[in-house]
Amino acid sequence: MKEIKSILQLYNSLKASGEKCAIAQVVRVEESSYRREGARMLVFESGVFEGGISGGCLEGDALQRSQIAILKQQPSIVTYDTSKENEIGVGLGCNGVIDVLISPISENSATLEMLQKCVSDRGEHIIATITALNTDIDTIPLGRSFYYDKDSASLEDCQHGGLRHFLHDRIKDVLDKKKSKTYQFEEEGVKASVFIELIPPQFHLAIYGDNYDVYPMLEMAKLMDWDVSLVGNVQKLKKEKLHSVKNIYLKDGEERPEIDDRTAIILMAHDYKTDYANLQQLIKTPTPYIASLGPRKRFDKMIAEFKADGVEFSDEELERIYAPCGLEIGANTPEEIAMSLFSEILGVFSGKEGGMLREKLGPIHERN
């Protein structure tokens, strides 16, 4: 989401100049690649760009090809094979094949409107894009994107009945598996590749605490471009360090953050009774991650007191509580603890346990 927001910010800052632009997007990856499907870069005809499609080895060529696409006002697909010595990008040594769709952007671009929806509306978003086509058809041109409205279960502006029916079934599969994927459509001589991209909501971090150790958490969240809610005594905190906080809630107030399944919670009041009360309320929310700072014996005491009070957590609820919290990396300082916690949060939301990649057998990323 951070990359999409940066792309929109650059576009909005330069669109008044009348300068034309294009978007280059990774739509297919075979074997290894630094970036995966969905990575984007926005390129203006002057050469100004935002975002990226690789570790830096492909951007120069993609920029030039984007400028050509802008000049011709025609989309194109470029295949980079980093396993071949004469290909651009061989220096990266990834040994992968990457398809990049380069699409000129019109003044009232539907593509950018779709991306703006993804930023503005919290929730899962689906964009289906035609990435390969064997013939010219007005209703499904190369590079055309369709936005899927989950509320109405409809594909905006998809006029081809066969494709629309095909996409509905495949979109359900993408939503169920929570994974973007390319599908092959074929009907009456028409063959097309369609990249169905799942764009999840922005990460939301809810911090319940107001001591000095929240500052590294806020800095890390700012770097990751996560939405942040803070619950605590604001008078204890330095105002100049709270700029990255989207919503602040008073410790004794009635209002509280909205918690969903893309929210991670950190209990760091360093006050036993406060953390106890917060945990009792927050375990009822759909969050998959509640971190409770402190040693294991503190949490064990808390669980024992809950039982004594007639409150017993289910196995599913206990699975969502991380106490002690963080990955075991030898963290001691507030900054190191923040790094340990954020690594664990990413692991939980990605379905990974953490660990050293050199010990992992097989590829770093899952492949379609």
DAFEN-V239156 format. One record per backbone hydrogen bond with DSSP energy under -0.5 kcal/mol. NH is the residue of the N-H (numbers start at 1). CO is the residue of the C=O. Records with the same first field share a line. If there is no record, write none. Layout:
BEGIN
NH = CO / CO
END
This chain:
BEGIN
5 = 1
6 = 2
7 = 3
8 = 4
9 = 5
10 = 6
11 = 7
12 = 8
13 = 9
14 = 10 / 11
15 = 11
17 = 14
18 = 15
19 = 14
21 = 105
22 = 43
23 = 103
24 = 41
25 = 23 / 101
26 = 39
27 = 25 / 99
28 = 99
30 = 97
32 = 95
38 = 26
39 = 36
41 = 24
42 = 50
43 = 22
44 = 48
45 = 20
47 = 44
50 = 42
52 = 40
62 = 58
63 = 59
64 = 60
65 = 61
66 = 62
67 = 63
68 = 64
69 = 65
70 = 66
71 = 67
72 = 68
73 = 69
74 = 69
76 = 102
78 = 100
80 = 78 / 98
81 = 79
82 = 80 / 96
84 = 81
87 = 84
90 = 87
92 = 89
93 = 89 / 90
95 = 82
97 = 30
98 = 80
99 = 28
100 = 78 / 98
101 = 25
102 = 76 / 100
103 = 23 / 101
105 = 21
106 = 104
109 = 106 / 107
113 = 109
114 = 110
115 = 111
116 = 112
117 = 113
118 = 114
119 = 115
120 = 116
121 = 117
122 = 120
125 = 199
126 = 148
127 = 197
128 = 146
129 = 195
130 = 144
131 = 129 / 193
132 = 193
134 = 191
137 = 135
140 = 137
141 = 138
143 = 130
144 = 141
146 = 128
148 = 126
149 = 147 / 154
150 = 148
153 = 149
154 = 149
156 = 147 / 154
158 = 155
159 = 157
161 = 159
164 = 160
165 = 161
166 = 162
167 = 163
168 = 164
169 = 165
170 = 166
171 = 167
172 = 168
173 = 169
174 = 170
175 = 171
176 = 172
177 = 173
178 = 174
179 = 174
181 = 196
183 = 194
185 = 183 / 192
187 = 190
190 = 187
191 = 189
192 = 185
193 = 132
194 = 183
195 = 129
196 = 181 / 194
197 = 127 / 195
198 = 196
199 = 125 / 197
200 = 198
204 = 262
205 = 227
206 = 204 / 264
207 = 205 / 229
208 = 266
209 = 207 / 231
214 = 211
215 = 212
217 = 213
218 = 214
219 = 215
220 = 216
221 = 217
222 = 218
223 = 219
224 = 220
225 = 221 / 222
226 = 221
227 = 203
229 = 205
230 = 247
231 = 207
232 = 230 / 249
234 = 232
236 = 233
237 = 234
239 = 237
241 = 238
242 = 239
245 = 242
246 = 228 / 244
247 = 228
249 = 230
251 = 232
253 = 250
259 = 257
263 = 260
264 = 204
265 = 289
266 = 206
267 = 291
268 = 208 / 266
275 = 271
276 = 272
277 = 273
278 = 274
279 = 275
280 = 276
281 = 277
282 = 278
283 = 279
284 = 281
285 = 282
289 = 263
290 = 320
291 = 265
292 = 322
293 = 267 / 291
298 = 295
299 = 295
300 = 296
301 = 297
302 = 298
303 = 299
304 = 300
305 = 301
306 = 302
307 = 303
308 = 304
309 = 305
310 = 307
311 = 306
312 = 310
318 = 314
319 = 315
320 = 316 / 317
321 = 318
322 = 290 / 320
323 = 321
327 = 340
329 = 327
337 = 333
338 = 334
339 = 335
340 = 336
341 = 337
342 = 338
343 = 339
344 = 340
345 = 341
346 = 342
347 = 343
348 = 344
349 = 345
350 = 346
351 = 347 / 348
352 = 347
359 = 356
360 = 357
END
